[in-house]
């Protein structure tokens, strides 16, 4: 298999093995997520959150004091992050927390966030007549690495994530639509990670074809990747499940 998804899989794997953000970036993102519990919540998000709340939900809705199933929870929290002017590290941290299995540790979370950030950076210039929501692909990389997806399965997963992208207009649109797209990137990326091994596949090299069609570039070029090994490792003995629980 060749193509953009393969190149991005290499980027993700390299970043997971030695990324540049480091644990301090994730730690600070967790602190900012925690502060959302006490921040003002827009009325429209409050109503939406109440409608999707589920007693046995896996994901807390930040600032609402309830939980929701993972997909709608990530969609809501992504919109919440956008409205609070928070960014990719916070969103990927939530995706990683939602994707990590019970036996994962903080190092797995950090590897996933590093992978997602690197893929996002590689696709940062993908825009033209429209703007594809390439953050779905970064979130999928994060989810896959956090859940210990086999490296050889990663290109197919990223091509599948490409089928879940949406396209924004090149001109500016409303804050509500931008917030919903942010949530969609997180939720759809998590979903792509969950589909590993189910037999559901994307079109081979469909990610490249989609991005090139939307942007008008016949051969999207990855942003230059400079691998810088972080000297800020994750702490030992912390489980993502504990970190997720602390956000409730």
N, C-alpha and C positions, 0 to 999 in steps of 0.2 A: 504494500500500500504506500502510495506517495501523495504529496500534496500539502496543502496548508495545514490540515489537521495533524499530519505527521510532524511537521515543523513545530507546531504549537505544543504537541505532546512532548517533544524534546525540550522546549522552553520550560514547560511546566515541571518536568522531571528534574532538569538542571536546577531550577529555582528551589524545588523542594529539598534537594540534596545540599543546597548551600545558598540560600537567598540573601537578600540585602536588607530586609525590614527588621528582623530580629524580634525577640520576645517583647521588648519594650513597646514596640508599635502595637502589638496585640494587647498587652497589658493596658496601655492607654486607651485603646478602643473599648476594652471591657469597662473601664472606668466611665467613659462617655456614655456607653450604653446604660450603665447603672444609673447615671444621673437623669436619664430620660424617665425613670420611674417617678420622679418628683417634678418634672417639667410640665408646663401647661400643655394640654392636649386639645387640638382643634376639635370643634364640635362635630364636624363631619366624620373625622376619624373615630371619635367616641361612638357615634351611632353605628358606623360600619363594624367596629370591633365588637360591640355588643351582639350584633347579628351573627357573627362567625364564632363566637365564644363556644367552647366545648369543655365540659367538666373534665374529660380525660384527655384534653389537648396536650400535645407534646411541647408546644412552644409558647412562652409567655408573650403577651401583647404589651409592649413596653409602656408603662405608665397607666395601664388600664386595670391592672390587678386581676386579669383573667387570662386563660390560655386558649389556644386554638390548635386545630390540626396543622401539620407542618406547612403544607402548600399555601393555604390561605393565610397562615400566620406569617410566613415570609413575605407574601404579597403585601400584607398590611404593614408589617414592620419596615419593609423597604420604602413604602410611601411615607411612613413616620420618619425614617432617617432622612429622606429627601427634604421633608418639610422642616426638619431640625438643622438642615445644612450640614449633615454628616456625610461621610463619603465611603469610598471603596473598602477601606480597612474594616470599618464597622460592619458593613454589609457582608463581606466575606467571612468575618469572624462569626456572625450569626449563621451563615451557611455551614461553616465548619462545625459549629456546635450542634447544629441540627443533623449533620451527616455522620458524625463520629460514632462508632459503635461503643458499647459499654466498656470494653477493655482498652479503649484508646487512652492516650495520655496527652498532656499539654504539648509535647513535641510533635505529635501527629496533627494537632490543631495548627501549630505554627507552620508545619510543612505545607498544609493545605492552603493557608492564607498566602504564603510566599508563592505557591504555584499560581493561585488565582491572580495575584497582583502582577506577576510576570506576564501572564497571558493577556490581561487587560492592557498592559503597557505595549505589548507587541502589536495589538490591534488598534491602538489609539488613533491612528490616522485614517481609519476606515469610514470615510464619509464622502459624499458626492451629491448626486441628485436627491438621495435620501440618506438617512443615517441608521444603519442596522444596529440593533441592541446587542453589540458584541459582548457586553457584560455578562450575558447568559453563558457564553463560552468560558469566561474566567470563573464564573461561579461553578460551572460544571467541573472545571479542573480542580477547584478547591474541594468540592464535594467528593470527587473521585480519590484524590490524594488522602483526604481525611479518613475515608472509608477503606483505604488500602486496596484500591482497585489495581489489578495487574497492569504494569506499564504497557504491555503489548495490547491491552484492550483500550488504552486511552485514546488513540486516534479515532477509532470508531465511535467512542462516546462523544468526542468533541464534534465530529461530523453530525451526530444525532442532535447535539446541543444547537448546532447551526440551524436545524429545522425548526427550532422553537423560538428563534429570534423574531422580533417585530421590527417594523421600519418606521422611523419618525421622519417628518418632513424636514428638509434642510433648513427651512425658515423656522423661526421660533414659534412654539405653540404654548398652550396654557400651562400654568404651574400644576394643575391637577393631572394633566396628561403626562407631564414629566415625572411626577411622583409615582403614578401608576406604572410607568415603564421601569422605574428603578425597582419597584417591588416585583415586577414581572421578571426582571433579570435574575434576581435572587431565587425566586420560586421555581422558575423554569430551569435554572442551572441545577438546583437541588433535584428536581424531577429527572433530569437527564442522568444524573448520577444513580438514581434509584432504578433506572431501567437497564443497568448493566446486567447482562446474563439472562434477560427476559426474551431474547430473540428479536426485539424491536431494534431496527437499525436505520440509520440515516443513509441517504444516497452517497455512495463513495465519492469523496471530494466535493460533497454538496456544500460544505461550508465555504470553500473557495468560490464555487460557482455562485452562491447566493451573495456573498460579499462583493464579488466583482460585478455582478449584475446590478446591484443596488448602487454601487459607488461609481460605476462606469470605468473602472480600472480592470483591464483584462487579466492582470496578474498582480494582486495585492502584495505589497512588499512588507515583510515584518519590520517593525521598528528595531533598531540595533539593540541587541541584548548584551549587556556587560554583566557578567556574573561576578558578584562581589560577596564572598562568604562572610556572613554575619558572625561576629564574636559575642552575640547576645542570645545564648541558647534558652530554651524553655526550661522552667523549673521542673524538678523531679517530684513525682508523687502527687500531681494534680490531674484530676480527671475532667474532661470536657463536660461530663454530666454534672459535676459539682459547680462548674462555672456557669452552666446554663441555669441551674437551680438558683444561683445567687442573683439572677436577673428577675426572678419572679416577684 
